[in-house]
Amino acid sequence: MNTTARLNSPHAALLCNRHDNNDHNNNDPRAFSLLELVLIIAIIAIVAAIAAPRYGNSLARYHAEVTARRVVADLGLAQAMARTTTSAVTVTFEVSNNRYELQGVADADNPGQDASLTLSDPPYRAQLVAAVFGGDAVVIFDGYGMPDSGGSVDITAGGVTKTIQLDPDTGRAVVQ
C-alpha cells in the first residue's frame, strides 16, 4: 500500500490524530496522574521521617567522638611538649567556660598565645561536662612527660557522652 492510499483510507484520520501534539487526550501514557505524584511525595516523606532522627543521632555521635579525639590529641601534645622542652606543661580545663588551655604550648593560629580550645565552637559543638585530675581540673606534665595525677574528662554532644581517661602511670589518654 502506497502513501496516498494510506492517507485516503478510513483510518487515516485516526492515524494522524494519534500523533497530534495539540490533542488534549487525558489518557496520554507519558504523563503522571495526580494520584501517582501524591504517592511518590508520600513515600519520600516517610523515608525522610525515618532518616532524619538517624542522621541527627549520627551527627551527635560524630561531634562527641571528634571532640574526644581532639582532647586526647591535645593531652598527647602537652605530654610531648613537656618531654621535648624538659619543662612542665599545664593543661587547665575550665568547665564553666566550656574550654581548656595548654599553658606553655604556642597556639598555631595566634603565635605568642597559649593553645586553647572552646568546645562549643565548630566543628566540635560539644559541652565540657567535667574534668577531674586529683581533685582539680588541672593536669601538669613534668619535664619527663609524666602527669601529676590521673583523671578523666567528660564531654557531651547531642546527648552522647564520651569520657577521656588519663593514665597516671604513663600519661596516656584514651577515649572510653
C-alpha positions as CSV (number, residue, x, y, z in Angstrom):
1,M,0.0,0.0,0.0
2,N,1.5,3.4,-1.0
3,T,1.4,6.6,1.0
4,T,-1.5,8.2,-1.0
5,A,-3.7,5.1,-0.4
6,R,-2.9,5.2,3.3
7,L,-4.0,8.8,3.7
8,N,-7.3,8.2,1.8
9,S,-8.2,5.2,3.9
10,P,-11.0,5.4,6.5
11,H,-8.4,5.0,9.3
12,A,-6.2,7.9,8.1
13,A,-7.8,10.4,10.5
14,L,-7.1,8.1,13.4
15,L,-3.5,7.6,12.4
16,C,-2.9,11.4,12.0
17,N,-4.7,12.3,15.3
18,R,-2.8,9.7,17.2
19,H,0.5,11.7,17.0
20,D,-1.1,15.2,17.1
21,N,0.5,17.1,20.0
22,N,-2.3,19.6,20.1
23,D,-4.8,16.9,21.1
24,H,-5.7,17.2,24.8
25,N,-6.0,13.5,25.4
26,N,-6.4,12.7,29.1
27,N,-5.3,9.1,28.6
28,D,-1.8,10.0,27.5
29,P,0.5,7.3,28.9
30,R,3.5,9.6,29.0
31,A,2.1,11.8,31.9
32,F,1.7,11.1,35.6
33,S,-1.6,11.2,37.3
34,L,-2.2,13.3,40.4
35,L,-2.6,10.1,42.4
36,E,0.9,8.9,41.3
37,L,2.5,12.2,42.2
38,V,0.9,12.2,45.7
39,L,2.0,8.6,46.3
40,I,5.6,9.5,45.4
41,I,5.6,12.5,47.7
42,A,4.1,10.4,50.5
43,I,6.9,7.8,50.0
44,I,9.6,10.5,50.1
45,A,8.1,12.0,53.3
46,I,8.1,8.6,55.0
47,V,11.7,7.9,54.1
48,A,12.7,11.4,55.3
49,A,10.8,10.8,58.6
50,I,12.8,7.6,59.1
51,A,16.1,9.0,58.1
52,A,16.1,12.4,60.0
53,P,16.4,11.0,63.5
54,R,19.1,8.6,62.5
55,Y,21.0,11.4,60.8
56,G,20.7,13.6,64.0
57,N,21.9,10.7,66.2
58,S,24.9,10.0,63.9
59,L,25.8,13.7,63.9
60,A,25.7,13.8,67.7
61,R,28.0,10.7,67.9
62,Y,30.3,12.3,65.3
63,H,30.6,15.6,67.3
64,A,31.2,13.7,70.6
65,E,33.8,11.4,69.0
66,V,35.7,14.2,67.2
67,T,35.8,16.3,70.4
68,A,37.0,13.4,72.5
69,R,39.8,12.6,70.0
70,R,40.8,16.3,69.9
71,V,41.1,16.3,73.7
72,V,43.2,13.1,73.6
73,A,45.4,14.6,70.9
74,D,45.9,17.8,72.9
75,L,46.8,15.9,76.1
76,G,49.3,13.9,74.0
77,L,50.7,17.2,72.6
78,A,51.1,18.6,76.1
79,Q,52.9,15.5,77.2
80,A,55.2,15.6,74.1
81,M,56.0,19.3,74.5
82,A,56.9,18.7,78.2
83,R,59.3,15.9,77.2
84,T,60.7,17.9,74.3
85,T,61.3,21.1,76.3
86,T,62.1,19.2,79.6
87,S,59.8,21.7,81.3
88,A,56.4,21.4,82.8
89,V,53.3,21.9,80.6
90,T,49.9,22.6,82.3
91,V,46.5,21.8,80.8
92,T,43.7,23.7,82.5
93,F,40.1,22.7,81.9
94,E,37.5,25.4,82.5
95,V,34.2,23.6,82.8
96,S,32.2,26.9,83.3
97,N,33.7,28.4,80.1
98,N,33.5,25.2,78.1
99,R,37.2,25.4,77.2
100,Y,40.7,24.2,78.1
101,E,44.1,25.8,77.7
102,L,47.6,24.3,77.2
103,Q,49.9,26.6,79.0
104,G,53.4,26.5,77.6
105,V,52.2,25.3,74.1
106,A,52.0,28.0,71.5
107,D,48.8,28.4,69.5
108,A,49.4,27.7,65.8
109,D,46.8,30.3,64.8
110,N,47.9,33.0,67.3
111,P,51.6,32.9,67.9
112,G,52.5,34.3,71.3
113,Q,49.4,32.9,72.9
114,D,48.9,29.6,74.6
115,A,46.9,27.0,72.7
116,S,43.3,26.7,73.8
117,L,40.1,25.2,72.5
118,T,36.5,26.2,73.1
119,L,34.4,23.0,72.8
120,S,31.2,24.7,71.6
121,D,32.9,26.2,68.6
122,P,32.6,24.4,65.2
123,P,33.4,21.7,64.2
124,Y,33.1,20.3,67.8
125,R,29.8,21.7,69.1
126,A,30.2,19.9,72.4
127,Q,29.9,20.6,76.1
128,L,32.6,20.1,78.7
129,V,30.8,18.4,81.5
130,A,33.5,17.6,84.0
131,A,37.3,17.4,84.3
132,V,38.8,15.9,87.4
133,F,42.5,15.3,87.9
134,G,43.4,14.6,91.5
135,G,40.8,16.8,92.9
136,D,41.0,19.7,90.5
137,A,40.6,20.4,86.7
138,V,44.3,20.8,86.1
139,V,46.9,18.3,84.9
140,I,50.6,19.1,84.8
141,F,53.0,17.1,82.7
142,D,56.5,17.3,84.2
143,G,59.7,17.6,82.1
144,Y,59.7,13.8,81.6
145,G,56.1,13.9,80.3
146,M,54.6,12.3,83.4
147,P,51.3,13.7,84.7
148,D,51.0,14.9,88.3
149,S,47.8,12.8,88.6
150,G,45.5,10.7,86.5
151,G,41.9,11.7,85.9
152,S,39.1,12.0,83.5
153,V,37.3,14.5,81.2
154,D,33.6,14.1,80.3
155,I,32.3,15.7,77.2
156,T,28.8,15.5,75.7
157,A,27.3,16.4,72.3
158,G,23.6,16.0,71.5
159,G,23.0,13.5,74.3
160,V,26.1,11.4,73.5
161,T,28.7,11.4,76.3
162,K,32.4,10.4,75.9
163,T,34.9,10.0,78.8
164,I,38.6,10.5,78.3
165,Q,40.8,8.7,80.9
166,L,44.3,9.9,81.6
167,D,46.6,7.1,83.0
168,P,48.6,8.4,86.0
169,D,51.5,6.0,85.3
170,T,52.0,6.6,81.6
171,G,50.3,9.9,80.9
172,R,48.4,8.2,78.0
173,A,44.9,9.4,77.3
174,V,42.2,7.2,75.8
175,V,38.5,7.6,75.0
176,Q,36.2,5.3,76.9
